[in-house]
């Protein structure tokens, strides 16, 4: 099996300078390869900046290779491939037939979410086919459920996946009736027989989906393209990257054990320290609170408009929200502000819930419903406590509220504390204590 070629560009200069220099060398040594190349960049903004930067360095307009985003790498082929608009029309047709009493805006919202789920499954190279053995292992290991609760969850998951499979098939049939080929089928055909591309360059892209990895491997295996992956790191760090140039978060064993990117400390020299001698160390695997305190300490005395933080990983969003001051500017990998993400909106949602409690009757249904919705938010849960501690918290919360109908957050906590006192099993006590700690952290 062929593997993509890894080229380590270093990190002594900005990535745009390193990529531009590498492309200039390619143009000088193999101009035909340069013109036929496809360059995959992290964001649309980085693609525009690369074109402008290379034209400025050349002092004249130049004919650039094709520059695309990772999501455009596996393209659809075929004149009759359904567009996004045609696919949405098929979704609306199927949903309106099953739920004719619903208004169009509601159906459009559901259609958008369903198509988003299908794209996510495709990017992760998954299908909605129900595999009982896999599902049983998932429910048992990840959700840590057993007995009657385990059976109920398994039955619910089976119904959900079967409904997804039926819905996807219905959309495909409707598109076929209109004379279109579903985009997913077109991409599957391209994956099976990749179109010749010449040279494909992955230029400092921090994350590739499983589907893109599979496609790159297929192109390398079939000879449809020569695949090169340019990594924004020096060659000395090669052991901490996988075969697709993606950083390895955790390395459990071997000579580089505990040297993964999520395990290493971050050393920040201060202005008065000797050259090369770090005096501040941050451990990303430590607690969120400790990380936040250290960063605030390092930025102490700075005005909010003097602090700019950038994240290279969307999964850090919950930690960023919890650790950093809300007035600081935090940018995500795609260039947008953290405040526009689900995690970034959580502080505002908390403020809104508190405001509604102050302005409305203490037992207002709407205020309590908003609070319960916030409690169920997975991003908020990850920002407050390890995910495994709250694996079945949402199910527990639904059962508790259905049985007792708590009117306020403090009433809810009272019910949870009473259950803790009445529970004798040690494991159940630990689980309830995690739930109480999380709920109290949100209330406070």
C-alpha positions as CSV (number, residue, x, y, z in Angstrom):
1,X,0.0,0.0,0.0
2,X,1.4,3.4,-1.0
3,X,1.5,6.2,1.5
4,X,1.4,10.0,1.1
5,X,4.8,11.7,1.1
6,X,5.3,13.8,4.2
7,X,7.4,17.1,4.0
8,X,8.2,18.9,7.2
9,X,8.4,22.6,6.6
10,X,9.5,23.7,10.0
11,X,7.9,26.4,12.2
12,X,10.6,29.0,12.3
13,X,8.5,31.2,9.9
14,X,4.8,31.8,9.4
15,X,3.1,29.0,7.6
16,X,2.2,31.2,4.6
17,X,5.9,32.0,4.0
18,X,6.9,28.3,4.2
19,X,4.1,27.1,1.9
20,X,4.8,29.9,-0.6
21,X,8.5,29.1,-0.6
22,X,7.8,25.4,-1.2
23,X,5.4,26.2,-4.1
24,X,8.0,28.6,-5.7
25,X,10.6,25.8,-5.6
26,X,8.1,23.4,-7.2
27,X,7.4,26.0,-9.9
28,X,11.1,26.4,-10.6
29,X,11.9,22.7,-10.7
30,X,8.7,21.3,-12.3
31,X,6.5,24.0,-13.7
32,X,4.1,21.4,-15.3
33,X,3.5,19.8,-11.9
34,X,3.0,23.3,-10.4
35,X,0.3,24.2,-12.9
36,X,-1.6,20.9,-12.6
37,X,-1.3,20.7,-8.8
38,X,-4.3,20.9,-6.4
39,X,-3.4,22.6,-3.2
40,X,-5.7,22.0,-0.1
41,X,-5.5,24.8,2.5
42,X,-7.1,25.1,5.9
43,X,-9.5,28.0,5.3
44,X,-10.8,30.2,2.5
45,X,-9.0,33.2,4.0
46,X,-5.7,31.3,4.0
47,X,-6.2,30.5,0.3
48,X,-6.8,34.2,-0.6
49,X,-3.8,35.2,1.5
50,X,-1.6,32.7,-0.2
51,X,-2.5,33.9,-3.7
52,X,-1.9,37.5,-2.7
53,X,1.3,36.8,-0.9
54,X,2.8,34.8,-3.9
55,X,1.8,37.5,-6.4
56,X,3.4,40.1,-4.1
57,X,6.6,38.1,-3.9
58,X,6.7,37.6,-7.7
59,X,6.0,41.3,-8.3
60,X,3.4,40.3,-11.0
61,X,0.3,38.2,-11.4
62,X,1.1,34.5,-11.6
63,X,-0.9,31.5,-12.7
64,X,-1.5,29.6,-9.5
65,X,-2.4,26.0,-9.1
66,X,-6.0,25.1,-8.1
67,X,-6.5,26.0,-4.4
68,X,-9.4,24.3,-2.5
69,X,-10.6,23.5,1.0
70,X,-10.5,20.0,2.5
71,X,-14.3,19.8,2.2
72,X,-14.0,20.3,-1.6
73,X,-11.4,17.5,-2.1
74,X,-13.8,14.7,-2.8
75,X,-16.0,16.3,-5.4
76,X,-19.1,15.0,-7.2
77,X,-18.9,14.0,-10.8
78,X,-21.7,13.5,-13.3
79,X,-24.1,16.0,-14.9
80,X,-27.1,14.7,-13.1
81,X,-25.7,14.9,-9.6
82,X,-28.2,16.6,-7.3
83,X,-27.3,20.0,-6.0
84,X,-27.8,21.2,-2.4
85,X,-31.0,22.9,-3.4
86,X,-32.4,19.8,-5.2
87,X,-31.4,17.6,-2.2
88,X,-33.2,20.0,0.2
89,X,-36.3,19.9,-2.1
90,X,-36.3,16.1,-1.8
91,X,-36.1,16.3,2.0
92,X,-39.0,18.7,2.1
93,X,-41.0,16.4,-0.2
94,X,-40.4,13.4,2.1
95,X,-41.0,15.3,5.4
96,X,-44.1,17.1,4.2
97,X,-45.7,13.8,3.2
98,X,-45.0,12.3,6.7
99,X,-45.8,15.5,8.7
100,X,-48.3,17.5,6.6
101,X,-49.6,19.4,9.6
102,X,-46.2,21.1,10.2
103,X,-45.4,24.6,8.8
104,X,-42.8,25.1,6.1
105,X,-40.2,26.8,8.3
106,X,-40.3,23.9,10.7
107,X,-39.9,21.4,7.9
108,X,-37.1,23.4,6.4
109,X,-35.2,23.4,9.8
110,X,-35.7,19.7,10.2
111,X,-34.5,19.0,6.6
112,X,-31.4,21.1,7.2
113,X,-30.5,19.2,10.3
114,X,-31.1,15.8,8.7
115,X,-28.9,16.7,5.8
116,X,-26.2,17.9,8.2
117,X,-26.4,14.6,10.1
118,X,-26.0,12.7,6.8
119,X,-23.0,14.8,5.8
120,X,-21.4,14.2,9.2
121,X,-21.9,10.4,8.9
122,X,-20.4,10.5,5.4
123,X,-17.3,12.5,6.6
124,X,-16.8,9.9,9.4
125,X,-17.2,7.0,6.9
126,X,-20.3,5.7,8.7
127,X,-23.6,4.4,7.5
128,X,-26.9,4.3,9.4
129,X,-26.9,0.5,9.1
130,X,-27.8,-1.0,12.5
131,X,-25.2,-3.4,13.9
132,X,-26.4,-5.0,17.1
133,X,-23.1,-6.2,18.4
134,X,-21.4,-2.9,17.9
135,X,-24.3,-1.0,19.4
136,X,-24.4,-3.3,22.5
137,X,-20.7,-2.7,23.1
138,X,-21.1,1.0,22.7
139,X,-24.0,1.3,25.1
140,X,-22.3,-1.0,27.6
141,X,-18.8,0.6,27.5
142,X,-19.4,4.3,26.7
143,X,-22.8,4.9,28.4
144,X,-22.0,2.5,31.2
145,X,-25.6,1.3,31.4
146,X,-26.9,-2.1,32.3
147,X,-30.1,-3.9,33.2
148,X,-33.4,-2.4,32.1
149,X,-31.9,1.0,31.4
150,X,-29.4,-0.7,29.0
151,X,-32.2,-2.4,27.1
152,X,-34.2,0.8,26.8
153,X,-31.3,2.8,25.5
154,X,-30.4,0.0,23.0
155,X,-34.0,-0.1,21.8
156,X,-34.1,3.7,21.3
157,X,-30.8,3.7,19.4
158,X,-32.0,0.9,17.1
159,X,-35.2,2.8,16.3
160,X,-33.3,6.0,15.7
161,X,-30.8,4.5,13.3
162,X,-33.5,2.6,11.5
163,X,-35.4,5.8,11.0
164,X,-32.3,7.5,9.7
165,X,-31.7,4.7,7.2
166,X,-35.4,4.9,6.0
167,X,-35.2,8.7,5.6
168,X,-32.0,8.6,3.6
169,X,-33.4,5.9,1.3
170,X,-36.5,7.9,0.8
171,X,-34.6,11.0,-0.2
172,X,-32.4,9.0,-2.6
173,X,-35.5,7.4,-4.2
174,X,-37.2,10.8,-4.6
175,X,-34.1,12.3,-6.3
176,X,-33.9,9.3,-8.6
177,X,-37.6,9.8,-9.5
178,X,-36.7,13.4,-10.5
179,X,-33.8,12.1,-12.6
180,X,-31.0,13.1,-10.2
181,X,-28.1,11.1,-8.7
182,X,-27.7,11.7,-4.9
183,X,-24.4,13.6,-4.2
184,X,-23.4,10.8,-1.7
185,X,-23.6,8.2,-4.5
186,X,-21.5,10.4,-6.8
187,X,-18.9,10.8,-4.1
188,X,-18.9,7.1,-3.5
189,X,-18.3,6.5,-7.2
190,X,-15.4,9.0,-7.1
191,X,-13.9,7.3,-4.1
192,X,-14.0,3.9,-5.8
193,X,-12.4,5.2,-9.0
194,X,-10.6,8.5,-8.3
195,X,-10.2,11.0,-11.1
196,X,-6.5,11.6,-12.2
197,X,-5.3,14.8,-10.6
198,X,-1.5,14.9,-11.1
199,X,-0.2,16.3,-7.8
200,X,-2.3,16.8,-4.6
201,X,-0.7,18.9,-1.9
202,X,-2.2,19.1,1.6
203,X,-0.7,22.4,2.8
204,X,-0.6,22.7,6.6
205,X,-4.2,21.5,7.2
206,X,-4.5,20.7,10.9
207,X,-7.4,18.2,10.6
208,X,-8.5,15.8,7.9
209,X,-11.8,13.9,8.1
210,X,-11.8,10.0,7.9
211,X,-13.4,10.4,4.5
212,X,-10.6,12.6,3.2
213,X,-8.0,10.3,4.6
214,X,-9.6,7.4,2.8
215,X,-9.8,9.4,-0.5
216,X,-6.1,10.4,-0.3
217,X,-5.1,6.8,0.4
218,X,-7.2,5.6,-2.6
219,X,-5.5,8.2,-4.9
220,X,-2.1,7.1,-3.7
221,X,-2.9,3.4,-4.1
222,X,-4.4,3.7,-7.6
223,X,-1.8,6.2,-8.9
224,X,-4.5,8.7,-9.6
225,X,-2.4,11.4,-8.0
226,X,0.9,11.9,-6.2
227,X,-0.1,12.9,-2.7
228,X,2.2,15.2,-0.7
229,X,1.4,16.4,2.8
230,X,3.2,19.5,4.0
231,X,3.5,19.8,7.8
232,X,4.0,23.0,9.7
233,X,6.6,21.5,12.0
234,X,10.3,20.5,11.9
235,X,11.4,17.0,10.9
236,X,12.6,16.4,14.5
237,X,8.9,16.3,15.5
238,X,8.0,13.6,12.9
239,X,7.3,10.9,15.5
240,X,4.5,13.0,16.9
241,X,2.6,13.0,13.5
242,X,0.7,10.2,11.8
243,X,1.0,9.1,8.2
244,X,-1.4,11.9,7.1
245,X,0.6,14.6,8.9
246,X,-2.0,15.0,11.6
247,X,-0.7,15.6,15.2
248,X,-1.0,12.7,17.5
249,X,-2.8,13.8,20.7
250,X,-1.7,10.9,23.0
251,X,1.2,8.5,22.6
252,X,0.7,5.7,25.2
253,X,4.0,3.8,24.7
254,X,7.3,3.6,22.9
255,X,10.2,6.1,23.0
256,X,7.9,9.0,22.6
257,X,5.4,7.9,25.3
258,X,3.6,10.8,27.0
259,X,4.9,13.1,24.4
260,X,1.7,13.6,22.4
261,X,0.4,17.1,21.7
262,X,-2.2,16.9,24.4
263,X,0.3,15.7,26.9
264,X,3.2,18.1,26.6
265,X,3.7,21.1,28.7
266,X,3.7,24.6,27.1
267,X,6.8,26.6,28.1
268,X,6.5,30.4,27.9
269,X,9.6,32.5,28.7
270,X,9.0,35.8,30.5
271,X,10.4,39.1,29.4
272,X,13.0,39.2,32.2
273,X,14.1,35.5,32.0
274,X,17.4,34.5,30.5
275,X,17.3,33.5,26.8
276,X,16.1,30.0,26.3
277,X,15.2,29.5,29.9
278,X,11.4,29.0,30.4
279,X,9.9,30.3,33.6
280,X,6.2,29.6,33.0
281,X,4.8,26.2,32.2
282,X,1.2,25.3,31.3
283,X,0.0,21.7,31.2
284,X,-3.0,21.3,28.8
285,X,-4.0,18.1,30.5
286,X,-4.4,19.8,33.9
287,X,-7.7,21.2,35.1
288,X,-9.5,23.9,33.1
289,X,-9.5,26.2,36.1
290,X,-5.7,25.9,36.6
291,X,-5.1,26.5,32.9
292,X,-7.3,29.6,32.9
293,X,-5.6,31.0,36.0
294,X,-2.2,30.6,34.5
295,X,-3.2,32.3,31.2
296,X,-4.8,35.2,33.1
297,X,-1.6,35.5,35.2
298,X,0.6,35.7,32.1
299,X,-1.7,38.3,30.6
300,X,-2.1,40.2,33.9
301,X,-2.4,43.9,33.5
302,X,-3.2,43.8,29.8
303,X,-6.3,45.6,28.5
304,X,-8.9,43.4,26.9
305,X,-8.1,44.8,23.4
306,X,-4.4,43.8,23.9
307,X,-5.2,40.1,24.4
308,X,-5.7,38.0,21.3
309,X,-5.9,34.2,21.6
310,X,-6.1,31.7,18.7
311,X,-7.1,28.0,18.9
312,X,-6.0,25.4,16.5
313,X,-8.6,22.8,17.6
314,X,-12.4,23.2,17.8
315,X,-12.5,20.6,20.6
316,X,-10.9,23.2,22.9
317,X,-14.0,25.4,22.7
318,X,-15.4,24.3,26.1
319,X,-12.1,24.8,27.8
320,X,-11.7,28.3,26.3
321,X,-15.1,29.4,27.4
322,X,-14.5,28.2,30.9
323,X,-10.9,29.5,31.2
324,X,-10.8,32.8,29.5
325,X,-12.3,36.2,30.3
326,X,-15.4,36.9,28.1
327,X,-14.0,40.2,26.8
328,X,-10.9,38.6,25.4
329,X,-10.8,38.0,21.6
330,X,-10.6,34.3,20.9
331,X,-10.4,33.0,17.3
332,X,-11.1,29.5,16.1
333,X,-9.2,27.5,13.4
334,X,-11.6,28.7,10.6
335,X,-11.0,32.3,11.5
336,X,-14.4,33.1,13.1
337,X,-14.8,34.3,16.7
338,X,-15.4,31.9,19.5
339,X,-18.4,33.9,20.4
340,X,-20.2,32.7,17.2
341,X,-19.8,29.0,18.2
342,X,-22.1,27.0,20.4
343,X,-19.6,27.0,23.2
344,X,-19.1,30.8,22.9
345,X,-22.8,31.4,23.3
346,X,-23.1,29.5,26.6
347,X,-22.1,32.4,28.8
348,X,-24.7,34.6,27.2
349,X,-27.3,31.8,27.6
350,X,-26.4,31.6,31.3
351,X,-26.9,35.4,31.6
352,X,-30.2,35.1,29.9
353,X,-31.4,32.4,32.3
354,X,-30.4,34.4,35.3
355,X,-32.1,37.5,33.9
356,X,-35.3,35.6,33.3
357,X,-35.2,34.4,36.9
358,X,-34.9,37.9,38.1
359,X,-37.6,39.4,35.9
360,X,-40.2,36.6,36.1
361,X,-42.0,34.7,38.8
362,X,-39.6,32.4,40.7
363,X,-41.6,29.4,39.6
364,X,-41.9,30.4,35.9
365,X,-42.1,27.4,33.6
366,X,-40.1,29.2,30.9
367,X,-37.2,30.1,33.2
368,X,-36.9,26.5,34.4
369,X,-37.2,25.1,30.9
370,X,-34.4,27.3,29.7
371,X,-32.3,26.2,32.7
372,X,-32.9,22.5,32.0
373,X,-32.1,22.9,28.4
374,X,-28.8,24.6,29.3
375,X,-28.0,21.7,31.8
376,X,-28.5,19.2,29.0
377,X,-26.0,21.1,26.7
378,X,-23.1,18.7,26.0
379,X,-20.7,21.5,25.3
380,X,-21.4,23.0,28.7
381,X,-21.0,19.6,30.3
382,X,-17.6,19.1,28.8
383,X,-16.5,22.5,29.9
384,X,-17.3,21.7,33.6
385,X,-16.4,18.1,34.1
386,X,-14.9,15.0,32.3
387,X,-17.4,13.6,29.8
388,X,-17.5,10.1,31.4
389,X,-18.8,11.6,34.7
390,X,-22.0,12.8,32.9
391,X,-22.5,10.0,30.4
392,X,-26.2,9.4,31.2
393,X,-26.9,12.6,33.0
394,X,-29.5,13.7,30.5
395,X,-31.5,10.5,30.8
396,X,-31.4,10.9,34.6
397,X,-32.5,14.5,34.5
398,X,-35.5,13.6,32.2
399,X,-36.6,10.9,34.6
400,X,-36.2,13.1,37.7
401,X,-38.1,16.0,36.2
402,X,-40.9,13.7,34.9
403,X,-41.4,12.3,38.3
404,X,-41.1,15.4,40.6
405,X,-41.5,18.5,38.3
406,X,-38.9,20.8,40.1
407,X,-40.0,24.4,40.0
408,X,-36.5,26.0,40.5
409,X,-32.8,25.1,40.2
410,X,-32.6,24.9,44.0
411,X,-35.6,22.6,44.2
412,X,-33.9,20.4,41.6
413,X,-30.7,20.3,43.7
414,X,-32.8,19.5,46.8
415,X,-34.3,16.5,45.0
416,X,-30.8,15.3,43.9
417,X,-29.4,15.6,47.4
418,X,-32.3,13.6,48.8
419,X,-31.8,10.8,46.3
420,X,-28.1,10.8,47.2
421,X,-29.0,10.3,50.9
422,X,-31.4,7.5,50.0
423,X,-28.9,5.6,47.8
424,X,-26.9,2.9,49.4
425,X,-24.8,1.6,46.4
426,X,-21.4,3.2,46.3
427,X,-21.2,3.4,42.5
428,X,-24.6,5.1,42.3
429,X,-23.6,7.5,45.0
430,X,-20.5,8.6,43.1
431,X,-22.6,9.0,39.9
432,X,-25.1,11.2,41.7
433,X,-22.4,13.2,43.3
434,X,-21.0,14.0,39.9
435,X,-24.5,15.2,38.8
436,X,-24.8,17.4,41.8
437,X,-21.4,18.9,41.4
438,X,-22.1,19.7,37.8
439,X,-25.5,21.2,38.5
440,X,-24.2,23.3,41.4
441,X,-21.3,24.6,39.2
442,X,-23.9,25.8,36.6
443,X,-26.2,27.4,39.3
444,X,-23.3,29.2,40.9
